[in-house]
Amino acid sequence: MPKIIPINELKNTANISKFVEESDEPIFETKNGYVSMVLMSINVYEREIAKNKVVKLINDSLKDIDKDEIKTDGPMFISEMKSKYGKKL
């Protein structure tokens, strides 16, 4: 479950920094009852960025598959490459 803190708790930066570093999830900061900011450790940030990149690559690949009229299955492709470029593959 995500951690939600009010903006006035940001005054204690040492505790917030420690909590963010120890947390494996983003922390949501609220102002007047609405989410204003998201705090996260660099590890959580990098993990989320990597997930987004993977999702984008998969979605782009699926779009390419839908556009392409010629389909090749994996084993057939590997076999063709081995015969074309040698057995080093």
N, CA, C and O of each residue as an XYZ file, in Angstrom:
356
protein
N       0.845     -1.177      0.000
C       0.000      0.000      0.000
C       0.892      1.242      0.000
O       1.841      1.323      0.780
N       0.595      2.201     -0.863
C       1.456      3.384     -0.941
C       1.387      4.234      0.320
O       0.356      4.305      0.988
N       2.483      4.861      0.618
C       2.576      5.778      1.753
C       2.137      7.161      1.291
O       2.567      7.634      0.239
N       1.282      7.808      2.074
C       0.788      9.154      1.772
C       1.103     10.046      2.964
O       0.769      9.714      4.101
N       1.750     11.184      2.701
C       2.112     12.103      3.781
C       1.647     13.516      3.429
O       1.620     13.887      2.255
N       1.285     14.293      4.430
C       0.937     15.701      4.164
C       2.199     16.541      3.964
O       3.281     16.169      4.419
N       2.052     17.651      3.295
C       3.197     18.495      2.947
C       3.967     18.979      4.178
O       5.184     19.153      4.106
N       3.284     19.199      5.302
C       3.989     19.720      6.484
C       4.994     18.718      7.046
O       5.880     19.110      7.806
N       4.884     17.432      6.695
C       5.876     16.452      7.152
C       7.192     16.556      6.392
O       8.190     15.963      6.803
N       7.209     17.296      5.297
C       8.443     17.453      4.528
C       9.473     18.319      5.240
O      10.622     18.395      4.804
N       9.079     18.972      6.329
C      10.011     19.807      7.088
C      11.146     18.971      7.672
O      12.273     19.451      7.793
N      10.856     17.739      8.029
C      11.866     16.865      8.607
C      12.526     16.062      7.482
O      12.237     14.883      7.274
N      13.416     16.741      6.772
C      14.004     16.153      5.562
C      14.834     14.902      5.833
O      14.866     13.994      5.003
N      15.502     14.842      6.979
C      16.329     13.666      7.279
C      15.457     12.416      7.402
O      15.797     11.368      6.852
N      14.339     12.519      8.117
C      13.447     11.366      8.267
C      12.801     10.983      6.946
O      12.682      9.800      6.629
N      12.384     11.979      6.176
C      11.764     11.707      4.882
C      12.776     11.032      3.960
O      12.455     10.047      3.295
N      13.981     11.555      3.921
C      15.022     10.968      3.074
C      15.294      9.521      3.464
O      15.413      8.657      2.595
N      15.392      9.252      4.746
C      15.627      7.886      5.221
C      14.458      6.983      4.829
O      14.672      5.866      4.357
N      13.239      7.450      5.017
C      12.062      6.653      4.694
C      11.996      6.360      3.194
O      11.681      5.241      2.788
N      12.296      7.374      2.371
C      12.271      7.194      0.913
C      13.312      6.160      0.496
O      13.029      5.289     -0.326
N      14.508      6.253      1.056
C      15.568      5.307      0.704
C      15.229      3.877      1.111
O      15.608      2.931      0.420
N      14.522      3.712      2.225
C      14.182      2.373      2.721
C      12.921      1.812      2.054
O      12.679      0.606      2.093
N      12.136      2.677      1.454
C      10.874      2.245      0.854
C      11.115      1.678     -0.539
O      11.983      2.143     -1.277
N      10.329      0.665     -0.880
C      10.432      0.068     -2.205
C       9.320      0.576     -3.112
O       9.103      0.029     -4.193
N       8.614      1.614     -2.682
C       7.514      2.188     -3.443
C       7.592      3.707     -3.396
O       8.242      4.275     -2.519
N       6.929      4.361     -4.341
C       6.858      5.827     -4.276
C       6.052      6.281     -3.061
O       5.205      5.547     -2.553
N       6.328      7.498     -2.606
C       5.606      8.105     -1.491
C       4.877      9.321     -2.045
O       5.476     10.151     -2.729
N       3.599      9.426     -1.755
C       2.775     10.509     -2.271
C       2.637     11.596     -1.215
O       2.287     11.318     -0.068
N       2.915     12.833     -1.608
C       2.799     13.986     -0.721
C       1.530     14.734     -1.102
O       1.263     14.977     -2.278
N       0.758     15.092     -0.091
C      -0.504     15.784     -0.356
C      -0.470     17.229      0.128
O       0.216     17.574      1.090
N      -1.230     18.052     -0.571
C      -1.402     19.456     -0.193
C      -2.892     19.751     -0.311
O      -3.483     19.607     -1.381
N      -3.487     20.165      0.800
C      -4.931     20.435      0.848
C      -5.759     19.210      0.417
O      -6.810     19.344     -0.210
N      -5.266     18.030      0.766
C      -5.998     16.796      0.479
C      -5.798     16.218     -0.905
O      -6.372     15.179     -1.231
N      -4.989     16.876     -1.730
C      -4.746     16.395     -3.086
C      -3.262     16.043     -3.255
O      -2.391     16.696     -2.680
N      -2.994     15.014     -4.043
C      -1.603     14.636     -4.289
C      -0.911     15.759     -5.042
O      -1.392     16.237     -6.069
N       0.229     16.166     -4.503
C       0.978     17.271     -5.082
C       2.307     16.796     -5.679
O       2.721     17.266     -6.739
N       2.972     15.860     -4.988
C       4.273     15.379     -5.434
C       4.394     13.883     -5.157
O       3.650     13.308     -4.363
N       5.358     13.279     -5.842
C       5.698     11.887     -5.601
C       7.185     11.842     -5.285
O       8.002     12.382     -6.030
N       7.528     11.201     -4.188
C       8.927     11.048     -3.776
C       9.299      9.580     -3.914
O       8.522      8.695     -3.556
N      10.502      9.328     -4.440
C      10.958      7.937     -4.543
C      12.478      7.893     -4.558
O      13.147      8.860     -4.922
N      13.002      6.742     -4.153
C      14.449      6.565     -4.183
C      14.901      6.428     -5.629
O      14.090      6.172     -6.519
N      16.172      6.595     -5.852
C      16.708      6.461     -7.209
C      16.514      5.042     -7.718
O      16.300      4.843     -8.914
N      16.585      4.041     -6.827
C      16.381      2.655     -7.247
C      14.960      2.432     -7.752
O      14.758      1.776     -8.773
N      13.986      2.972     -7.048
C      12.588      2.849     -7.468
C      12.388      3.598     -8.782
O      11.724      3.094     -9.687
N      12.955      4.787     -8.891
C      12.839      5.588    -10.109
C      13.412      4.837    -11.315
O      12.757      4.739    -12.352
N      14.629      4.309    -11.180
C      15.273      3.588    -12.279
C      14.488      2.332    -12.658
O      14.386      1.994    -13.837
N      13.940      1.648    -11.669
C      13.126      0.460    -11.936
C      11.881      0.839    -12.737
O      11.527      0.148    -13.693
N      11.221      1.918    -12.360
C      10.014      2.352    -13.063
C      10.335      2.810    -14.487
O       9.580      2.525    -15.417
N      11.443      3.513    -14.655
C      11.856      3.945    -15.995
C      12.141      2.727    -16.868
O      11.736      2.692    -18.030
N      12.834      1.727    -16.321
C      13.138      0.510    -17.079
C      11.848     -0.210    -17.474
O      11.721     -0.676    -18.607
N      10.893     -0.302    -16.551
C       9.609     -0.941    -16.873
C       8.921     -0.209    -18.019
O       8.409     -0.839    -18.945
N       8.910      1.110    -17.958
C       8.267      1.899    -19.011
C       8.936      1.692    -20.366
O       8.259      1.625    -21.392
N      10.273      1.591    -20.371
C      10.991      1.358    -21.623
C      10.642     -0.006    -22.208
O      10.448     -0.138    -23.416
N      10.564     -1.017    -21.348
C      10.217     -2.362    -21.814
C       8.815     -2.373    -22.398
O       8.590     -2.940    -23.467
N       7.873     -1.752    -21.703
C       6.491     -1.696    -22.195
C       6.442     -0.987    -23.544
O       5.744     -1.438    -24.452
N       7.173      0.116    -23.684
C       7.194      0.844    -24.958
C       7.775     -0.019    -26.068
O       7.230     -0.053    -27.171
N       8.874     -0.716    -25.794
C       9.478     -1.584    -26.811
C       8.528     -2.696    -27.229
O       8.410     -3.007    -28.414
N       7.853     -3.291    -26.258
C       6.896     -4.364    -26.577
C       5.752     -3.808    -27.419
O       5.379     -4.405    -28.429
N       5.200     -2.681    -27.013
C       4.095     -2.087    -27.775
C       4.520     -1.681    -29.186
O       3.772     -1.879    -30.143
N       5.717     -1.116    -29.313
C       6.225     -0.764    -30.637
C       6.407     -2.014    -31.498
O       6.097     -1.999    -32.689
N       6.905     -3.087    -30.901
C       7.095     -4.340    -31.632
C       5.764     -4.918    -32.079
O       5.644     -5.409    -33.202
N       4.761     -4.863    -31.204
C       3.438     -5.371    -31.573
C       2.843     -4.565    -32.726
O       2.193     -5.126    -33.607
N       3.064     -3.257    -32.720
C       2.583     -2.421    -33.835
C       3.298     -2.803    -35.129
O       2.678     -2.873    -36.190
N       4.625     -3.053    -35.034
C       5.389     -3.456    -36.217
C       4.892     -4.790    -36.760
O       4.805     -4.974    -37.974
N       4.568     -5.718    -35.869
C       4.053     -7.022    -36.299
C       2.740     -6.842    -37.038
O       2.515     -7.475    -38.069
N       1.873     -5.984    -36.521
C       0.578     -5.751    -37.167
C       0.747     -5.090    -38.533
O      -0.044     -5.351    -39.439
N       1.765     -4.236    -38.699
C       1.997     -3.557    -39.972
C       2.582     -4.500    -41.025
O       2.234     -4.427    -42.204
N       3.468     -5.378    -40.581
C       4.203     -6.244    -41.490
C       3.303     -7.363    -42.021
O       2.662     -8.074    -41.247
N       3.262     -7.509    -43.329
C       2.443     -8.561    -43.917
C       3.174     -9.901    -43.939
O       2.538    -10.955    -43.933
N       4.492     -9.865    -43.963
C       5.277    -11.098    -44.012
C       5.676    -11.483    -42.594
O       6.340    -10.715    -41.899
N       5.271    -12.662    -42.172
C       5.588    -13.154    -40.826
C       6.610    -14.282    -40.942
O       6.521    -15.114    -41.845
N       7.561    -14.308    -40.045
C       8.567    -15.358    -39.995
C       8.609    -15.897    -38.580
O       8.657    -15.133    -37.616
N       8.590    -17.226    -38.457
C       8.695    -17.762    -37.105
C      10.159    -17.842    -36.692
O      11.046    -17.898    -37.543
N      10.409    -17.846    -35.395
C      11.759    -17.802    -34.842
C      12.677    -18.907    -35.314
O      13.753    -18.614    -35.834
N      12.293    -20.189    -35.153
C      13.183    -21.267    -35.577
C      13.537    -21.205    -37.065
O      14.675    -21.493    -37.438
N      12.586    -20.835    -37.912
C      12.859    -20.731    -39.343
C      13.860    -19.604    -39.594
O      14.765    -19.757    -40.415
N      13.710    -18.481    -38.901
C      14.625    -17.356    -39.058
C      16.050    -17.756    -38.659
O      17.002    -17.460    -39.381
N      16.198    -18.429    -37.508
C      17.524    -18.867    -37.049
C      18.145    -19.825    -38.057
O      19.334    -19.725    -38.359
N      17.353    -20.745    -38.573
C      17.842    -21.701    -39.562
C      18.339    -20.989    -40.816
O      19.390    -21.330    -41.359
N      17.574    -19.997    -41.270
C      17.979    -19.231    -42.455
C      19.267    -18.457    -42.195
O      20.134    -18.393    -43.066
N      19.401    -17.877    -41.022
C      20.606    -17.107    -40.692
C      21.829    -18.022    -40.600
O      22.920    -17.653    -41.036
N      21.639    -19.229    -40.025
C      22.760    -20.173    -39.931
C      23.219    -20.598    -41.311
O      24.419    -20.687    -41.570
N      22.276    -20.858    -42.193
C      22.665    -21.273    -43.538
C      23.295    -20.115    -44.320
O      24.175    -20.333    -45.153
N      22.849    -18.899    -44.052
C      23.379    -17.746    -44.769
C      24.740    -17.296    -44.238
O      25.632    -16.955    -45.016
N      24.897    -17.294    -42.899
C      26.103    -16.721    -42.284
C      26.993    -17.752    -41.610
O      27.998    -17.374    -41.008
N      26.676    -19.006    -41.684
C      27.500    -20.033    -41.077
C      26.921    -20.514    -39.774
O      25.906    -19.996    -39.308
N      27.547    -21.483    -39.194
C      27.048    -22.156    -37.988
C      27.441    -21.444    -36.702
O      27.212    -21.988    -35.622
N      28.021    -20.252    -36.771
C      28.470    -19.542    -35.574
C      27.329    -18.958    -34.769
O      27.554    -18.551    -33.629
N      26.128    -18.894    -35.292
C      25.000    -18.319    -34.568
C      24.520    -19.217    -33.476
O      23.572    -18.876    -32.769
